[in-house]
Amino acid sequence: MAICDTESIRDCIATGSLPDIDPHPLVILVLAPFIVIFGWAAWVEFRRWWRYGPSQNRRSAFPFDEDAPSYEPPEEADAERPPPDHDQEQERRND
């Protein structure tokens, strides 16, 4: 591996004496599946774009309704009752 003898990395770049980078086989094995999946996804998206053209998804063009009702949590008084999926028959069988 070549070592740059100068003080500054800019001097190393200017002289072209940057150290050689040897890829470690383990790093290649770890990164290869991600590179393959990313490349495959890019190819599939490109084929979709080539066949059908740009996406016609216009969801972002709709305005938000600020007056729409929002979620309100249940009242605390309902906490005494068992939840609706609580099976009391099953509980009796277990006793």
C-alpha positions in Angstrom: 0.0 0.0 0.0 1.4 3.4 -1.0 1.8 6.0 1.8 1.7 9.7 1.2 4.8 11.3 2.7 3.5 14.8 2.7 1.8 16.6 5.5 -1.4 17.5 3.9 -4.0 15.4 2.0 -4.2 18.2 -0.6 -0.6 17.6 -1.4 -1.2 13.9 -1.7 -4.1 14.6 -4.1 -2.0 17.1 -6.1 0.9 14.7 -6.5 -1.4 11.7 -7.3 0.1 9.6 -4.6 -3.0 8.5 -2.8 -2.9 5.1 -1.0 -4.4 2.2 -2.9 -7.6 0.9 -1.4 -7.9 -2.8 -1.4 -11.5 -4.0 -1.0 -11.9 -6.5 1.8 -13.7 -9.6 0.7 -16.0 -9.6 3.7 -17.1 -6.0 3.0 -17.9 -7.1 -0.6 -19.9 -10.1 0.6 -21.9 -7.9 3.1 -22.7 -5.1 0.6 -23.3 -7.3 -2.5 -27.0 -8.3 -1.6 -27.9 -4.7 -1.0 -26.3 -3.6 -4.3 -28.1 -6.4 -6.1 -31.5 -5.6 -4.6 -31.1 -1.8 -5.3 -30.1 -2.5 -8.9 -33.0 -4.9 -9.4 -35.5 -2.4 -7.9 -34.1 0.4 -10.2 -34.4 -1.9 -13.2 -38.0 -2.9 -12.4 -38.9 0.8 -11.9 -37.2 1.8 -15.1 -39.1 -1.0 -17.0 -42.4 0.3 -15.5 -41.6 3.8 -16.5 -40.6 2.7 -20.0 -43.8 0.7 -20.6 -46.4 2.9 -18.9 -44.9 6.4 -18.7 -44.6 8.6 -15.7 -46.8 8.0 -12.6 -50.2 9.7 -12.7 -50.4 9.7 -8.9 -51.9 13.0 -7.9 -52.5 12.4 -4.2 -50.4 15.4 -3.2 -52.5 17.7 -5.3 -55.5 17.4 -3.0 -55.9 19.9 -0.2 -56.3 18.9 3.5 -59.7 19.4 5.1 -58.9 21.3 8.2 -62.5 21.0 9.5 -62.7 17.2 9.3 -63.3 15.4 12.6 -60.3 14.1 14.3 -59.7 11.0 16.4 -60.8 11.4 20.0 -59.6 8.8 22.6 -62.3 6.9 24.6 -63.4 8.2 27.9 -61.8 6.9 31.1 -65.1 5.6 32.4 -65.1 2.9 29.7 -61.8 1.5 31.1 -63.7 -0.5 33.8 -65.4 -2.7 31.1 -63.4 -5.4 29.5 -62.3 -4.8 25.9 -64.7 -5.9 23.2 -62.5 -8.8 22.2 -62.3 -10.2 25.8 -64.1 -13.5 25.8 -65.8 -14.1 29.1 -66.9 -17.6 28.1 -63.3 -18.6 27.5 -62.4 -17.2 31.0 -65.1 -19.4 32.6 -63.7 -22.4 30.9 -60.2 -21.7 32.2 -61.4 -21.5 35.9 
